[in-house]
Amino acid sequence: MTPGRACILAGAALVSTGCGGGLPLLHPARTLPSGEVRASAGFSGSVPVGSLASAIRDAESDPNGGAAPQGQDPTFAKGALVVASIAPGLAPLGGARVGVGWQAEGGLAYTGRAVR
């Protein structure tokens, strides 16, 4: 494999790591035969990195602690927005599905932050 191709594959893998963070995959990607059951359980995590982590750290170490007049502390506001949008931490996930025949199946999934 050429170095250029390796870099492209590594970049593609890195870009796709955040895809569907807390969603159960429900593999295989085909309907199950009648009566067959598949289940999965685990945890998913969100970790802010780079400038997002810096924004949170800066807001936590802000000497004003958000005590400036409302809307006038951009450091604290940026950190609060990152925490609200990224929701760092672990979330439980679980899912199960069963084949019901006629190339159909039923299933339930729980991701810790939403019921689907």
C-alpha positions as CSV (number, residue, x, y, z in Angstrom):
1,M,0.0,0.0,0.0
2,T,1.3,3.4,-0.9
3,P,1.9,6.0,1.8
4,G,-0.7,8.3,0.1
5,R,-3.4,5.6,0.1
6,A,-2.6,4.8,3.7
7,C,-3.1,8.5,4.7
8,I,-6.4,8.6,2.8
9,L,-7.6,5.5,4.6
10,A,-6.5,6.7,8.0
11,G,-8.2,10.1,7.3
12,A,-11.4,8.3,6.3
13,A,-11.3,6.2,9.4
14,L,-10.8,9.2,11.6
15,V,-13.6,11.2,10.1
16,S,-16.1,8.3,10.5
17,T,-15.3,7.7,14.2
18,G,-18.1,10.1,15.4
19,C,-20.8,8.6,13.1
20,G,-23.9,7.5,15.1
21,G,-22.1,7.8,18.5
22,G,-24.8,6.4,20.8
23,L,-26.7,4.3,18.4
24,P,-26.9,0.5,18.5
25,L,-25.7,-1.0,15.2
26,L,-28.2,-3.9,15.1
27,H,-25.9,-6.0,12.9
28,P,-26.2,-8.0,10.7
29,A,-27.6,-5.6,8.1
30,R,-30.3,-8.0,6.9
31,T,-33.6,-9.3,8.3
32,L,-33.3,-12.2,10.8
33,P,-34.9,-15.5,10.0
34,S,-38.2,-16.2,11.8
35,G,-37.7,-16.9,15.5
36,E,-34.0,-15.8,15.6
37,V,-33.2,-13.2,18.3
38,R,-30.2,-10.8,18.4
39,A,-29.4,-8.5,21.4
40,S,-26.7,-6.2,22.3
41,A,-25.8,-4.0,25.3
42,G,-23.0,-1.7,26.2
43,F,-22.0,2.0,26.6
44,S,-21.3,4.8,24.3
45,G,-19.3,7.8,25.2
46,S,-18.8,11.4,24.0
47,V,-15.6,13.1,24.8
48,P,-15.0,16.7,23.8
49,V,-11.4,17.2,22.4
50,G,-9.4,20.0,21.0
51,S,-10.9,23.4,21.1
52,L,-14.1,22.0,22.6
53,A,-12.2,20.7,25.6
54,S,-10.4,24.0,25.9
55,A,-13.6,25.9,25.9
56,I,-14.9,23.8,28.8
57,R,-11.7,24.1,30.7
58,D,-11.5,27.9,30.2
59,A,-15.1,28.3,31.4
60,E,-14.4,26.2,34.5
61,S,-11.3,28.3,35.4
62,D,-13.1,31.6,34.5
63,P,-12.4,33.9,37.6
64,N,-15.9,35.4,37.2
65,G,-17.5,32.0,37.2
66,G,-20.3,33.4,35.0
67,A,-21.0,36.2,37.5
68,A,-20.7,38.9,34.8
69,P,-23.9,40.6,33.7
70,Q,-26.1,38.2,31.7
71,G,-24.7,37.8,28.1
72,Q,-21.4,39.6,28.8
73,D,-19.1,36.8,29.6
74,P,-18.2,35.1,26.3
75,T,-15.7,32.6,27.9
76,F,-18.3,31.2,30.2
77,A,-21.0,31.3,27.5
78,K,-18.9,29.4,25.0
79,G,-18.1,26.7,27.6
80,A,-21.7,26.4,28.6
81,L,-22.8,26.0,25.0
82,V,-20.1,23.2,24.4
83,V,-21.4,21.3,27.5
84,A,-25.0,21.6,26.3
85,S,-24.3,20.5,22.8
86,I,-21.7,17.8,23.3
87,A,-23.1,16.2,26.5
88,P,-19.8,14.6,27.5
89,G,-20.0,11.3,29.4
90,L,-21.2,7.7,29.1
91,A,-24.6,6.6,28.0
92,P,-25.9,3.0,28.3
93,L,-27.3,1.4,25.2
94,G,-29.2,-1.8,24.6
95,G,-31.2,-3.3,21.8
96,A,-32.9,-6.5,20.7
97,R,-34.7,-7.7,17.6
98,V,-36.5,-10.8,16.5
99,G,-37.3,-12.2,13.1
100,V,-41.0,-12.5,12.6
101,G,-41.0,-14.1,9.1
102,W,-42.0,-12.6,5.7
103,Q,-38.6,-10.9,5.6
104,A,-39.6,-8.7,8.5
105,E,-38.5,-8.2,12.1
106,G,-39.4,-6.3,15.2
107,G,-37.0,-4.7,17.6
108,L,-36.4,-2.1,20.4
109,A,-33.4,0.0,21.1
110,Y,-32.5,2.2,24.1
111,T,-29.6,4.6,23.9
112,G,-29.7,6.2,27.4
113,R,-30.6,9.6,26.0
114,A,-33.6,8.7,23.9
115,V,-36.2,6.0,23.3
116,R,-36.6,5.0,19.7
